[in-house]
Amino acid sequence: MGCSCTKPGAEDTGTKKKAPAPPAQNGHKMQLNNQAAAGEHSPPPFPTDTLGTFSNHGIEPNRCYSAAEEAVVKANQDRGSVDYPFLDSYTSVLFCVMDGHGTQGDKVSEYCIHQLHDYLHDNKPDVLADPLIAFTKAYEVVDKTLLDNVAINSRNSGTSAVAVYMDGKTLYTANAGDSRAVIAAREPDGTLKASDLSIDQNPDSAGEYERINASGGIVTPPEEEGLSARVWTKDRTLGLSMARSLGDHELAKYGVIPTPVVTKRQMKPNDSVMILATDGIWEFITSQQAMDIVSKFPDDATAACRELILEATKRWREEEGPYRDDITAIVIYLDKLFPFIEAEASASSPGQQRNRAASCVANIQTIEEPDGAPPANSTAEQPADDVAVGPRSAKDKNFRRRRLSVDGDGTDAAKATALVNVQPAASGAAKPPAGRERKRRPSISPDMDPTGKKIEPC
C-alpha cells in the first residue's frame, strides 16, 4: 500500500478515537441494501461465472487497545470498475482498480475513477486513434482536475490506478503505482502460468529513482525485507511507497508523477485468466500464487475471486495481526468472456440502443476474516465500526505502521464511514447531454458482492 504518512514516530503521539458513523451514511447503506434485496440494483455486465469482483475493507488497531475491541474498521479507499460496452463497442471492455491512500484517499479514488471513465468517453476519437497516448493524457488530465478540486485534499492523499482496455484481442494496460494487472496462459497440463501486465513502480526502481532524486526528493531503502522503498519530501514530513500516483501533490514537487506506464499486448490463444487487484492482494501473494488459487475454481470466476480475497485476508491476519489493508480484486475468465462478447456484438446492430445497465454494482457486502468472528452487529442498520476480529494477536502493538494513512492526526470522519460510499463523489464535471447518460460506471467497491449474496465468515 502506498500510504502517505508523517515522519517516523509521529503517528504514535496521542490516541485516536473513533468518530460515530454519520446517520445519513447509515441510512444510505440501508437503502442500498434494501434496493439490492428487491432486485433493483444494476446487474453485472457479464455472468458471474465469467467475471468475479469483490472488495474487502481493511482494519486497523484500536489505539486505546481496549479489551473489548482490538481493532476498528477503516474506510475502504479501494475502488474498481468494469465498463462495458466501452466506447459504444460490444467488443471492447475497460477494467480498472484504484487504491487510495492518505487522509482523504477514499475521496481521491472515488473522484479519479469516475473522472477517468468520463474523460475516455468524452475523448473517444483520441482513444480509438492511439490508446497509448490517450490513456497517458487521461491520467494526467484527471490528476490536474483533482488538483483544481478544492473539495478534496490531494496534497497528502492520492491513489494508485491500473486499467486494462481490452479492444478485441488487444490489451492496453495503463499503470501508475502498485496496483497490478496479471494475465495467465493455460499450459498443456492445465495449470495457469502468470505474466504481469503491469510493473509496480517503486521509488528505488530504475528510472524512478533518478527522476525523484533530480527533483529533490529523498528515497530511503526498505526498512526490512518485504517492504518497499519510500520517497520523502525534503523535510521528511511526508512519504510514499510508490513513485507514481494520482494526487499526492505535495510529493509531486519531488518527482512523484501521475503519468502511467502504458503498454500494448496481443493476446495469445491460450490466455485464459486475467486479474486486476490492489496491493491488498499482492502484499503477501505473488502473481503466480494468485493464479494457482484461482485455478481451483475453473468454472466460476466469482468463487475464484472470493477465495482469492479470503486467502489474502487470512495472510494479512497471520502477518500483521490487527491491521489489514483494503483488498479488491477483479477476476476475468477470458475463455468465457470472448464467446459472451461475441454473442453480444452479433446481437447488437450498429447504433442500436440497449435497455440494460452495464455496470458491476450490486449489493454492499463485507467479506469477514476467515479465522475471525463475525461482526457482533452485522446487520445493515449497524455502524460499520461494530466489528470483532477474533483473538488478540501478539503483533497487535508491533504492526508495520508504514501501511497506515496517518498524515496529520488521522481523525477525519471518513475513517468511520466504511462500507457505504458507492455513489460518485461530487466532481464538478459537466453532466452529459440528455440521452447520453451512462449507467455503467458506479464503482464496484467499497465492499461489493456483485452476486447480491451475503458472504458468511468461514
C-alpha positions in Angstrom: 0.0 0.0 0.0 1.4 3.4 -0.9 0.3 5.3 2.2 1.1 8.9 2.9 2.5 9.3 6.4 4.2 11.6 8.8 7.8 11.3 9.7 8.7 8.1 11.6 7.2 8.0 15.1 4.8 10.9 14.6 1.9 8.5 14.3 2.5 7.4 17.8 1.7 10.7 19.5 -1.7 10.8 21.1 -4.6 8.5 20.7 -7.3 8.4 18.0 -10.9 8.0 18.9 -13.4 6.5 16.6 -15.9 9.0 15.3 -19.5 7.7 15.1 -20.7 6.9 11.7 -23.0 9.7 10.4 -26.7 8.7 10.5 -27.1 9.8 6.9 -24.5 7.4 5.8 -26.0 4.5 7.7 -29.4 5.3 6.2 -27.9 5.4 2.7 -26.3 2.0 3.3 -29.7 0.6 4.4 -31.4 2.0 1.4 -28.9 0.4 -0.9 -29.2 -2.9 0.8 -33.0 -2.8 0.6 -32.8 -1.9 -3.1 -30.5 -4.8 -3.7 -32.7 -7.2 -1.9 -35.6 -6.0 -4.0 -33.6 -6.7 -7.2 -33.4 -3.0 -8.1 -29.6 -2.9 -8.4 -27.9 -2.9 -11.8 -26.8 -6.4 -12.8 -23.1 -7.1 -13.6 -22.2 -6.6 -17.3 -21.1 -10.2 -17.5 -22.3 -13.5 -16.0 -20.8 -14.1 -12.5 -19.1 -17.3 -13.6 -17.2 -15.2 -16.2 -16.4 -12.1 -14.1 -15.8 -12.1 -10.3 -15.5 -8.8 -8.3 -15.0 -8.4 -4.6 -13.7 -5.7 -2.3 -13.0 -6.2 1.4 -12.5 -3.2 3.8 -9.4 -3.0 5.9 -9.0 -2.9 9.7 -6.5 -1.1 11.9 -5.6 -1.4 15.5 -7.6 0.4 18.1 -5.1 2.9 19.6 -6.8 2.5 23.0 -6.2 -1.3 22.9 -9.4 -1.9 24.9 -10.0 -5.5 26.0 -13.4 -5.4 24.3 -12.2 -4.1 20.9 -8.9 -5.0 19.4 -9.3 -3.2 16.1 -11.6 -0.9 14.2 -12.9 -0.9 10.6 -11.1 1.6 8.4 -12.7 3.4 5.5 -12.4 1.4 2.3 -10.2 3.5 0.0 -10.2 1.0 -2.9 -12.3 1.5 -6.0 -12.9 -0.6 -9.0 -15.0 -0.6 -12.2 -16.0 -2.6 -15.2 -17.1 -0.6 -18.3 -19.0 -2.5 -21.0 -19.7 -1.8 -23.8 -16.7 0.5 -23.7 -16.7 3.4 -26.2 -20.0 2.1 -27.5 -18.3 -1.1 -28.8 -19.6 -4.5 -27.7 -16.1 -6.0 -28.4 -14.4 -3.5 -26.0 -14.2 -3.5 -22.2 -12.4 -1.4 -19.7 -11.4 -2.8 -16.3 -9.9 -0.6 -13.6 -8.9 -0.7 -9.9 -7.6 2.1 -7.7 -6.2 2.1 -4.2 -6.5 5.3 -2.3 -4.1 6.4 0.5 -3.8 9.3 2.8 -6.3 11.2 4.9 -8.8 11.5 2.0 -7.7 8.6 -0.1 -11.3 7.3 -0.5 -12.4 10.7 -1.9 -9.4 10.7 -4.3 -10.0 7.2 -5.6 -13.8 7.8 -6.0 -13.2 11.0 -7.8 -10.5 9.7 -10.1 -12.2 6.5 -11.2 -15.3 8.4 -12.4 -13.3 11.2 -14.0 -11.2 8.7 -15.8 -14.2 7.0 -17.4 -15.7 10.4 -18.3 -12.6 11.6 -19.9 -12.1 8.5 -22.0 -15.7 8.5 -23.2 -15.6 12.2 -23.9 -12.5 11.8 -25.9 -13.5 8.6 -27.8 -11.8 9.6 -31.1 -8.5 10.1 -29.4 -8.7 6.7 -27.6 -9.5 4.9 -30.9 -6.8 6.7 -32.8 -4.0 6.0 -30.3 -4.8 4.3 -26.9 -1.2 4.6 -25.7 -1.3 8.4 -25.9 -4.9 8.8 -24.9 -4.5 6.9 -21.6 -1.4 8.8 -20.8 -3.2 12.0 -21.3 -6.3 10.8 -19.4 -4.3 10.1 -16.2 -2.6 13.4 -16.4 -5.8 15.4 -17.0 -7.6 13.6 -14.2 -4.7 14.4 -11.9 -4.9 18.1 -12.9 -8.6 18.3 -12.3 -8.1 16.7 -8.9 -5.5 19.4 -8.1 -8.0 22.1 -9.0 -10.8 20.5 -6.9 -10.8 22.4 -3.6 -13.3 20.0 -2.1 -10.6 17.2 -1.9 -7.3 17.4 -0.1 -5.0 15.9 -2.6 -1.9 17.4 -1.1 -1.3 14.4 1.2 -3.8 11.9 -0.4 -3.6 10.0 -3.6 -4.4 6.8 -5.4 -2.7 4.1 -7.5 -4.5 3.3 -10.7 -4.3 0.3 -13.1 -6.6 0.0 -16.1 -6.8 -2.6 -18.8 -8.5 -1.6 -22.1 -9.5 -4.8 -24.0 -10.1 -3.9 -27.6 -10.9 -7.3 -29.2 -7.8 -9.4 -28.6 -5.5 -6.4 -28.0 -4.8 -5.3 -24.4 -3.7 -1.9 -23.4 -2.5 -1.6 -19.8 -2.1 1.7 -18.0 -0.5 1.7 -14.6 0.5 4.3 -12.0 1.5 2.9 -8.6 1.5 -0.5 -7.1 -1.9 -2.0 -8.0 -1.3 -4.7 -10.6 -2.8 -6.5 -13.6 -1.8 -10.1 -14.3 -2.7 -12.5 -17.2 -2.2 -16.2 -17.2 -1.9 -18.7 -20.1 -3.2 -22.2 -19.7 -0.4 -24.8 -20.0 -0.8 -28.2 -21.7 -1.1 -29.8 -18.3 -4.0 -27.4 -17.4 -2.1 -25.2 -15.0 -2.0 -21.4 -15.3 1.3 -19.6 -15.9 1.1 -16.0 -14.8 2.7 -13.0 -16.6 2.5 -9.4 -15.2 0.7 -6.9 -17.5 1.9 -4.1 -15.3 5.1 -3.4 -13.2 4.9 -2.0 -9.7 6.6 1.5 -9.7 8.7 1.7 -6.6 10.8 4.8 -5.6 14.0 2.9 -6.0 13.2 1.4 -9.4 15.5 2.2 -12.3 14.3 5.5 -13.9 12.0 6.3 -11.0 14.9 6.9 -8.5 16.8 9.1 -10.9 13.7 11.3 -11.6 12.9 11.6 -7.9 16.5 12.4 -7.0 16.7 15.1 -9.7 13.6 16.7 -8.3 15.0 17.0 -4.8 13.1 14.0 -3.3 14.7 11.7 -0.8 14.5 7.9 -1.4 15.0 5.7 1.6 15.6 1.9 1.2 13.1 -0.7 2.6 13.2 -0.8 6.4 13.1 -4.6 6.3 12.7 -7.4 3.8 9.3 -7.4 2.1 8.8 -3.7 2.5 9.1 -1.0 -0.2 11.5 1.9 -0.5 9.9 5.2 0.2 10.1 8.7 -1.4 10.1 11.6 1.1 9.7 15.4 0.9 13.0 17.2 1.6 12.0 17.8 5.2 10.8 14.1 5.6 7.4 15.1 6.8 5.5 13.2 4.0 6.4 9.9 2.5 5.0 7.5 -0.1 5.9 3.9 -1.1 5.4 4.3 -4.8 6.9 6.5 -7.4 3.8 7.3 -9.4 0.2 8.1 -8.4 -2.8 10.3 -9.0 -2.8 13.0 -6.3 -0.1 13.3 -3.7 0.5 16.8 -5.0 3.0 17.8 -2.2 5.2 14.9 -3.3 4.6 15.8 -6.9 7.1 18.6 -6.3 9.7 15.9 -5.5 9.3 13.7 -8.6 6.1 11.6 -7.9 4.2 11.8 -11.2 0.7 10.7 -12.4 1.9 9.7 -15.8 1.2 6.0 -16.3 3.3 3.4 -18.0 1.1 2.3 -20.9 1.8 -1.0 -22.7 0.2 -2.9 -25.6 -0.1 -6.7 -25.8 -1.7 -9.0 -28.3 -3.5 -11.8 -26.6 -2.3 -15.4 -27.2 -4.7 -18.3 -28.0 -4.1 -19.9 -24.6 -4.5 -16.7 -22.5 -7.3 -17.8 -20.1 -7.5 -15.7 -16.9 -6.8 -12.0 -16.0 -6.7 -10.4 -12.6 -6.7 -6.8 -11.6 -6.1 -6.1 -7.9 -4.9 -3.6 -5.4 -1.8 -4.4 -3.3 -4.0 -5.8 -0.6 -3.7 -8.9 -2.7 -0.1 -8.5 -3.8 1.4 -7.8 -0.4 1.6 -11.4 0.6 0.5 -13.2 -2.6 2.6 -13.4 -5.7 1.2 -13.2 -9.2 1.7 -16.9 -9.7 0.2 -17.8 -6.4 -2.9 -15.8 -7.2 -3.4 -17.8 -10.4 -2.8 -21.0 -8.5 -5.6 -20.0 -6.1 -7.9 -19.0 -9.0 -7.3 -22.3 -10.9 -9.1 -24.2 -8.1 -12.4 -22.8 -9.4 -12.2 -23.4 -13.2 -16.0 -22.9 -13.8 -16.7 -19.9 -11.5 -14.9 -16.6 -11.6 -16.8 -15.2 -8.7 -16.0 -18.2 -6.4 -12.3 -17.8 -7.5 -12.3 -14.1 -6.7 -13.9 -14.7 -3.3 -11.3 -17.3 -2.5 -8.5 -15.0 -3.5 -9.8 -12.3 -1.2 -10.3 -14.7 1.7 -6.8 -16.1 1.3 -5.3 -12.6 1.2 -7.3 -11.7 4.3 -6.0 -14.8 6.1 -2.4 -13.9 5.2 -2.8 -10.4 6.5 -4.1 -11.7 9.7 -1.1 -14.1 10.1 1.4 -11.4 9.2 0.0 -8.2 10.6 -2.4 -9.2 13.4 -4.9 -6.3 13.9 -4.0 -4.5 10.7 -5.2 -5.3 7.2 -5.2 -3.2 4.0 -8.3 -2.8 1.9 -8.4 -5.7 -0.6 -10.0 -5.5 -4.0 -9.8 -7.9 -7.0 -11.4 -8.4 -10.4 -11.1 -11.9 -11.9 -11.9 -12.4 -15.6 -12.2 -15.8 -17.2 -11.2 -14.8 -20.8 -12.2 -18.2 -22.3 -15.7 -17.5 -21.1 -15.7 -13.8 -21.8 -15.0 -13.8 -25.5 -17.9 -16.1 -26.5 -20.1 -13.8 -24.4 -19.0 -10.5 -26.0 -19.0 -12.0 -29.5 -22.7 -13.0 -28.9 -23.4 -9.5 -27.6 -21.8 -7.9 -30.6 -23.6 -10.0 -33.1 -26.9 -9.3 -31.3 -26.4 -5.6 -31.4 -26.7 -3.8 -34.7 -24.7 -0.6 -35.1 -26.3 2.3 -33.3 -28.8 0.2 -31.5 -29.7 1.4 -28.0 -29.7 -1.4 -25.4 -32.1 -1.1 -22.5 -29.7 -2.5 -19.9 -27.4 -1.2 -17.2 -23.9 -2.4 -17.9 -22.3 -1.8 -14.5 -20.8 -4.0 -12.0 -22.7 -2.7 -9.0 -24.9 -4.8 -6.7 -25.3 -5.1 -3.0 -22.9 -3.8 -0.4 -21.4 -6.7 1.5 -18.4 -7.4 3.6 -16.1 -10.4 3.5 -15.3 -11.3 7.0 -11.9 -12.7 8.2 -11.8 -16.4 7.6 -10.3 -17.1 11.0 -12.1 -14.4 12.9 -15.5 -13.9 14.5 -18.3 -12.2 12.5 -19.3 -8.7 13.4 -21.2 -8.5 16.7 -23.8 -6.4 15.0 -23.6 -7.3 11.3 -27.0 -6.1 10.0 -27.1 -3.2 7.6 -28.5 -0.9 10.3 -25.4 -1.1 12.5 -22.5 1.3 12.2 -19.5 -0.2 10.4 -17.2 0.0 13.4 -19.0 -2.6 15.4 -16.6 -5.3 14.3 -14.8 -8.0 16.2 -11.7 -9.5 14.6 -11.1 -12.6 16.6 -8.4 -13.4 19.3 -5.8 -10.8 20.2 -2.6 -11.2 18.2 0.9 -10.9 19.7 1.6 -8.5 16.9 -1.1 -6.0 17.9 1.3 -3.4 19.1 4.0 -4.1 16.6 2.3 -3.9 13.2 4.0 -2.4 10.2 2.9 1.2 10.5 4.2 2.2 7.1 0.8 1.0 5.6 -1.3 3.2 7.7 -2.5 6.5 6.2 -1.6 8.7 9.2 -0.7 12.1 7.8 -1.8 14.6 10.4 -3.7 13.2 13.3 -5.8 10.8 11.2 -9.1 11.7 12.9 -11.1 12.7 9.8 -14.6 11.4 9.8 -14.1 9.2 6.7 -12.3 6.7 8.9 -15.6 5.8 10.5 -17.8 5.6 7.4 -16.6 2.4 5.7 -18.9 0.3 3.6 -21.2 3.0 2.4 -20.0 5.4 -0.3 -20.8 3.9 -3.6 -22.2 6.9 -5.4 -20.0 9.2 -7.4 -18.3 12.0 -5.4 -19.3 15.5 -6.4 -16.7 16.3 -9.0 -17.9 19.5 -10.7 -17.8 17.7 -14.1 -20.4 18.7 -16.6 -23.4 16.4 -16.9 -23.6 14.6 -20.3 -26.2 15.8 -22.7 -29.7 14.4 -22.5 -29.8 10.9 -23.9 -26.1 10.3 -23.2 -26.4 9.4 -19.5 -24.3 6.3 -18.8 -25.4 3.9 -16.2 -22.4 1.6 -16.2 -20.0 3.4 -14.0 -20.7 3.3 -10.3 -17.7 1.7 -8.7 -17.8 -2.0 -7.6 -16.4 -1.0 -4.3 -16.3 -0.5 -1.3 -17.3 -3.9 0.0 -19.3 -5.1 -3.0 -20.6 -8.5 -3.7 -21.9 -8.4 -7.3 -23.9 -11.6 -6.8 -26.1 -9.9 -4.1 -25.4 -12.9 -1.8 -24.0 -12.2 1.7 -20.6 -13.5 2.4 -20.5 -15.6 5.5 -17.3 -16.0 7.5 -15.6 -19.3 7.1 
